[in-house]
Amino acid sequence: MSKLSRDQISLLIQQFLIPKLKSCNVDPNTIQNDTDLLAAGVLDSFELIELLCEIEDKTGLSANFTSKAAGGIGEVEIIPSIEKLTLAFFNQEK
């Protein structure tokens, strides 16, 4: 797949979340880019892995949560928000 923009990656994540939001009766307008998706009850840990795998499959990119651009956070400390997940895929260190 050709190089994706940050907005395109964010949109893929948002599209993945739509059925999850509906199933937990969460109004999509209440989810901000920095909302912790685990704390909000939108995703559980297995669904987070499912989201990561789906984005990797669709983009050919691997998530990198340790890069400076992704906030320099370690995998254990991840706060899975749309913004952090987008950065993990968008900022690929070559």
N, CA, C and O atoms as a DFTB+ gen file, in Angstrom:
376 C
 N C O
     1  1       0.848      -1.174       0.000
     2  2       0.000       0.000       0.000
     3  2       0.894       1.237       0.000
     4  3       1.963       1.248       0.610
     5  1       0.439       2.272      -0.690
     6  2       1.216       3.501      -0.724
     7  2       1.190       4.173       0.641
     8  3       0.377       3.841       1.504
     9  1       2.099       5.126       0.812
    10  2       2.213       5.812       2.092
    11  2       0.908       6.512       2.447
    12  3       0.326       7.228       1.632
    13  1       0.466       6.293       3.667
    14  2      -0.777       6.891       4.135
    15  2      -0.496       8.145       4.938
    16  3       0.545       8.266       5.583
    17  1      -1.426       9.067       4.891
    18  2      -1.306      10.273       5.709
    19  2      -1.772       9.958       7.131
    20  3      -2.414       8.939       7.388
    21  1      -1.437      10.838       8.013
    22  2      -1.869      10.702       9.407
    23  2      -3.396      10.662       9.480
    24  3      -3.964       9.868      10.229
    25  1      -4.058      11.519       8.703
    26  2      -5.527      11.554       8.697
    27  2      -6.122      10.246       8.186
    28  3      -7.148       9.794       8.696
    29  1      -5.496       9.637       7.192
    30  2      -5.997       8.374       6.657
    31  2      -5.888       7.249       7.689
    32  3      -6.790       6.420       7.811
    33  1      -4.787       7.227       8.422
    34  2      -4.616       6.209       9.462
    35  2      -5.633       6.436      10.569
    36  3      -6.259       5.489      11.046
    37  1      -5.798       7.685      10.976
    38  2      -6.784       8.022      12.005
    39  2      -8.186       7.596      11.574
    40  3      -8.954       7.074      12.381
    41  1      -8.516       7.817      10.308
    42  2      -9.825       7.432       9.785
    43  2     -10.021       5.915       9.832
    44  3     -11.106       5.447      10.175
    45  1      -8.993       5.147       9.494
    46  2      -9.080       3.683       9.580
    47  2      -9.383       3.242      11.012
    48  3     -10.204       2.352      11.234
    49  1      -8.719       3.865      11.971
    50  2      -8.951       3.536      13.385
    51  2     -10.375       3.896      13.775
    52  3     -11.057       3.113      14.436
    53  1     -10.825       5.071      13.370
    54  2     -12.190       5.505      13.692
    55  2     -13.227       4.570      13.076
    56  3     -14.233       4.259      13.713
    57  1     -12.991       4.120      11.842
    58  2     -13.917       3.201      11.182
    59  2     -13.985       1.870      11.933
    60  3     -15.058       1.279      12.054
    61  1     -12.849       1.402      12.436
    62  2     -12.825       0.174      13.218
    63  2     -13.654       0.345      14.491
    64  3     -14.326      -0.589      14.930
    65  1     -13.605       1.531      15.075
    66  2     -14.270       1.784      16.353
    67  2     -15.783       1.952      16.252
    68  3     -16.483       1.751      17.244
    69  1     -16.301       2.312      15.096
    70  2     -17.735       2.604      14.965
    71  2     -18.618       1.472      15.495
    72  3     -19.498       1.738      16.313
    73  1     -18.422       0.214      15.063
    74  2     -19.292      -0.843      15.609
    75  2     -19.075      -1.063      17.106
    76  3     -20.008      -1.427      17.822
    77  1     -17.860      -0.845      17.575
    78  2     -17.579      -0.989      19.008
    79  2     -18.341       0.064      19.806
    80  3     -18.913      -0.230      20.856
    81  1     -18.340       1.292      19.294
    82  2     -19.053       2.386      19.962
    83  2     -20.548       2.100      20.004
    84  3     -21.195       2.307      21.031
    85  1     -21.096       1.624      18.891
    86  2     -22.522       1.313      18.835
    87  2     -22.886       0.199      19.807
    88  3     -23.912       0.266      20.484
    89  1     -22.030      -0.836      19.872
    90  2     -22.340      -1.979      20.737
    91  2     -22.295      -1.629      22.224
    92  3     -22.958      -2.284      23.029
    93  1     -21.528      -0.613      22.598
    94  2     -21.503      -0.204      24.016
    95  2     -22.285       1.084      24.241
    96  3     -22.118       1.749      25.263
    97  1     -23.141       1.432      23.276
    98  2     -24.008       2.607      23.395
    99  2     -23.242       3.880      23.749
   100  3     -23.671       4.663      24.596
   101  1     -22.113       4.070      23.091
   102  2     -21.311       5.276      23.290
   103  2     -21.494       6.179      22.077
   104  3     -21.318       5.746      20.938
   105  1     -21.843       7.411      22.324
   106  2     -22.001       8.391      21.253
   107  2     -20.621       8.709      20.687
   108  3     -19.748       9.165      21.426
   109  1     -20.405       8.476      19.375
   110  2     -19.090       8.756      18.775
   111  2     -18.615      10.188      18.998
   112  3     -17.411      10.445      19.023
   113  1     -19.549      11.119      19.159
   114  2     -19.175      12.514      19.376
   115  2     -18.553      12.761      20.749
   116  3     -17.952      13.810      20.980
   117  1     -18.696      11.794      21.659
   118  2     -18.105      11.953      22.996
   119  2     -16.668      11.450      23.045
   120  3     -15.963      11.674      24.030
   121  1     -16.230      10.773      21.987
   122  2     -14.870      10.231      21.947
   123  2     -13.960      11.239      21.256
   124  3     -14.102      11.504      20.063
   125  1     -13.045      11.785      22.004
   126  2     -12.067      12.734      21.474
   127  2     -10.829      11.965      21.023
   128  3     -10.694      10.781      21.332
   129  1      -9.938      12.613      20.307
   130  2      -8.709      11.961      19.847
   131  2      -7.817      11.500      20.990
   132  3      -7.017      10.580      20.817
   133  1      -7.942      12.133      22.167
   134  2      -7.093      11.749      23.293
   135  2      -7.827      10.920      24.352
   136  3      -7.285      10.681      25.432
   137  1      -9.064      10.476      24.050
   138  2      -9.823       9.640      24.984
   139  2      -9.154       8.280      25.128
   140  3      -8.836       7.632      24.131
   141  1      -8.940       7.850      26.362
   142  2      -8.403       6.515      26.638
   143  2      -9.508       5.510      26.314
   144  3     -10.505       5.425      27.032
   145  1      -9.330       4.758      25.242
   146  2     -10.368       3.857      24.751
   147  2     -10.616       2.675      25.682
   148  3     -11.714       2.117      25.693
   149  1      -9.610       2.287      26.463
   150  2      -9.800       1.224      27.451
   151  2     -10.610       1.750      28.632
   152  3     -11.581       1.119      29.050
   153  1     -10.216       2.896      29.166
   154  2     -10.901       3.481      30.321
   155  2     -12.345       3.851      29.983
   156  3     -13.223       3.781      30.844
   157  1     -12.593       4.246      28.725
   158  2     -13.942       4.623      28.301
   159  2     -14.834       3.404      28.072
   160  3     -16.042       3.545      27.882
   161  1     -14.243       2.208      28.091
   162  2     -15.013       0.984      27.883
   163  2     -15.313       0.676      26.431
   164  3     -16.141      -0.184      26.133
   165  1     -14.645       1.373      25.528
   166  2     -14.854       1.142      24.098
   167  2     -14.138      -0.130      23.652
   168  3     -14.678      -0.913      22.870
   169  1     -12.934      -0.329      24.148
   170  2     -12.127      -1.504      23.813
   171  2     -11.696      -2.216      25.088
   172  3     -11.514      -1.596      26.136
   173  1     -11.537      -3.534      24.975
   174  2     -10.834      -4.259      26.024
   175  2      -9.471      -4.646      25.440
   176  3      -9.183      -4.329      24.286
   177  1      -8.653      -5.310      26.207
   178  2      -7.287      -5.590      25.744
   179  2      -7.266      -6.469      24.493
   180  3      -6.401      -6.296      23.634
   181  1      -8.199      -7.400      24.381
   182  2      -8.240      -8.254      23.198
   183  2      -8.675      -7.465      21.968
   184  3      -8.145      -7.668      20.875
   185  1      -9.637      -6.570      22.144
   186  2     -10.094      -5.750      21.026
   187  2      -9.017      -4.763      20.584
   188  3      -8.937      -4.414      19.407
   189  1      -8.194      -4.315      21.524
   190  2      -7.070      -3.451      21.169
   191  2      -6.105      -4.198      20.251
   192  3      -5.639      -3.647      19.254
   193  1      -5.810      -5.439      20.586
   194  2      -4.936      -6.262      19.741
   195  2      -5.592      -6.494      18.384
   196  3      -4.921      -6.450      17.353
   197  1      -6.889      -6.739      18.381
   198  2      -7.630      -6.915      17.128
   199  2      -7.518      -5.660      16.259
   200  3      -7.295      -5.757      15.052
   201  1      -7.673      -4.488      16.868
   202  2      -7.553      -3.224      16.129
   203  2      -6.154      -3.087      15.550
   204  3      -6.002      -2.762      14.373
   205  1      -5.136      -3.330      16.359
   206  2      -3.752      -3.220      15.884
   207  2      -3.500      -4.155      14.706
   208  3      -2.894      -3.755      13.712
   209  1      -3.962      -5.391      14.815
   210  2      -3.767      -6.368      13.732
   211  2      -4.499      -5.947      12.462
   212  3      -3.968      -6.087      11.360
   213  1      -5.708      -5.435      12.616
   214  2      -6.470      -5.018      11.427
   215  2      -5.792      -3.846      10.718
   216  3      -5.701      -3.830       9.490
   217  1      -5.321      -2.877      11.479
   218  2      -4.641      -1.727      10.866
   219  2      -3.338      -2.190      10.212
   220  3      -3.007      -1.742       9.115
   221  1      -2.604      -3.074      10.868
   222  2      -1.381      -3.614      10.266
   223  2      -1.692      -4.340       8.969
   224  3      -0.984      -4.169       7.977
   225  1      -2.761      -5.158       8.966
   226  2      -3.147      -5.889       7.749
   227  2      -3.526      -4.941       6.619
   228  3      -3.149      -5.162       5.468
   229  1      -4.269      -3.890       6.941
   230  2      -4.750      -2.963       5.914
   231  2      -3.664      -2.027       5.391
   232  3      -3.727      -1.586       4.243
   233  1      -2.671      -1.722       6.222
   234  2      -1.672      -0.726       5.828
   235  2      -0.305      -1.314       5.517
   236  3       0.488      -0.697       4.807
   237  1      -0.021      -2.500       6.042
   238  2       1.310      -3.074       5.892
   239  2       2.314      -2.457       6.861
   240  3       3.508      -2.749       6.790
   241  1       1.832      -1.605       7.766
   242  2       2.696      -0.965       8.756
   243  2       2.605      -1.702      10.079
   244  3       1.607      -2.365      10.362
   245  1       3.640      -1.587      10.879
   246  2       3.626      -2.131      12.223
   247  2       3.560      -0.985      13.215
   248  3       4.187       0.056      13.021
   249  1       2.801      -1.183      14.270
   250  2       2.698      -0.158      15.307
   251  2       4.017      -0.058      16.067
   252  3       4.641      -1.068      16.392
   253  1       4.427       1.175      16.342
   254  2       5.655       1.429      17.087
   255  2       5.314       2.376      18.236
   256  3       5.171       3.582      18.035
   257  1       5.185       1.822      19.434
   258  2       4.799       2.624      20.592
   259  2       5.991       3.178      21.345
   260  3       5.818       3.881      22.341
   261  1       7.183       2.880      20.895
   262  2       8.363       3.345      21.619
   263  2       9.059       4.512      20.944
   264  3      10.036       5.038      21.476
   265  1       8.571       4.929      19.773
   266  2       9.219       6.030      19.075
   267  2       8.958       7.352      19.791
   268  3       7.939       7.506      20.465
   269  1       9.868       8.293      19.646
   270  2       9.697       9.617      20.231
   271  2       8.422      10.271      19.732
   272  3       7.707      10.922      20.494
   273  1       8.146      10.095      18.458
   274  2       6.974      10.728      17.855
   275  2       5.680      10.193      18.443
   276  3       4.669      10.896      18.453
   277  1       5.695       8.962      18.930
   278  2       4.502       8.378      19.540
   279  2       4.442       8.711      21.024
   280  3       3.683       8.091      21.770
   281  1       5.218       9.661      21.446
   282  2       5.195      10.091      22.829
   283  2       6.280       9.451      23.675
   284  3       6.375       9.718      24.873
   285  1       7.094       8.613      23.062
   286  2       8.188       7.983      23.782
   287  2       7.735       7.063      24.890
   288  3       8.457       6.853      25.865
   289  1       6.538       6.513      24.745
   290  2       6.005       5.652      25.790
   291  2       6.391       4.212      25.534
   292  3       6.595       3.818      24.386
   293  1       6.492       3.433      26.575
   294  2       6.749       2.007      26.435
   295  2       5.444       1.268      26.225
   296  3       4.375       1.799      26.528
   297  1       5.516       0.069      25.718
   298  2       4.314      -0.702      25.424
   299  2       3.444      -0.907      26.660
   300  3       2.217      -0.918      26.554
   301  1       4.055      -1.069      27.818
   302  2       3.299      -1.311      29.039
   303  2       2.503      -0.075      29.452
   304  3       1.452      -0.187      30.084
   305  1       3.003       1.089      29.097
   306  2       2.391       2.338      29.528
   307  2       1.408       2.927      28.517
   308  3       0.924       4.041      28.719
   309  1       1.111       2.227      27.464
   310  2       0.282       2.796      26.397
   311  2      -1.100       3.194      26.905
   312  3      -1.760       2.435      27.615
   313  1      -1.516       4.382      26.534
   314  2      -2.890       4.828      26.725
   315  2      -3.490       4.836      25.324
   316  3      -3.215       5.737      24.532
   317  1      -4.307       3.832      25.021
   318  2      -4.786       3.683      23.648
   319  2      -5.872       4.694      23.282
   320  3      -7.064       4.457      23.477
   321  1      -5.429       5.803      22.759
   322  2      -6.351       6.804      22.226
   323  2      -6.208       6.797      20.709
   324  3      -5.243       6.247      20.178
   325  1      -7.144       7.393      20.024
   326  2      -7.050       7.482      18.563
   327  2      -5.744       8.172      18.182
   328  3      -5.056       7.746      17.254
   329  1      -5.409       9.235      18.901
   330  2      -4.189       9.998      18.604
   331  2      -2.931       9.152      18.791
   332  3      -2.076       9.124      17.906
   333  1      -2.802       8.459      19.930
   334  2      -1.599       7.650      20.186
   335  2      -1.495       6.483      19.209
   336  3      -0.403       6.155      18.745
   337  1      -2.622       5.860      18.899
   338  2      -2.596       4.744      17.951
   339  2      -2.226       5.225      16.553
   340  3      -1.469       4.561      15.845
   341  1      -2.756       6.373      16.159
   342  2      -2.405       6.938      14.850
   343  2      -0.912       7.219      14.779
   344  3      -0.257       6.870      13.797
   345  1      -0.373       7.851      15.821
   346  2       1.055       8.162      15.840
   347  2       1.913       6.907      15.815
   348  3       2.990       6.901      15.219
   349  1       1.446       5.855      16.454
   350  2       2.212       4.607      16.478
   351  2       2.370       4.019      15.080
   352  3       3.382       3.385      14.782
   353  1       1.376       4.226      14.227
   354  2       1.461       3.736      12.853
   355  2       2.065       4.754      11.900
   356  3       2.785       4.383      10.973
   357  1       1.784       6.024      12.116
   358  2       2.204       7.060      11.180
   359  2       3.696       7.336      11.260
   360  3       4.346       7.514      10.230
   361  1       4.235       7.374      12.433
   362  2       5.638       7.737      12.622
   363  2       6.507       6.499      12.624
   364  3       6.889       5.989      13.678
   365  1       6.810       6.032      11.451
   366  2       7.648       4.849      11.294
   367  2       9.099       5.291      11.167
   368  3       9.462       6.018      10.242
   369  1       9.914       4.844      12.102
   370  2      11.346       5.169      12.029
   371  2      12.011       4.176      11.108
   372  3      11.936       2.969      11.337
   373  1      12.645       4.655      10.094
   374  2      13.288       3.786       9.097
   375  2      14.758       3.646       9.404
   376  3      15.477       2.954       8.681
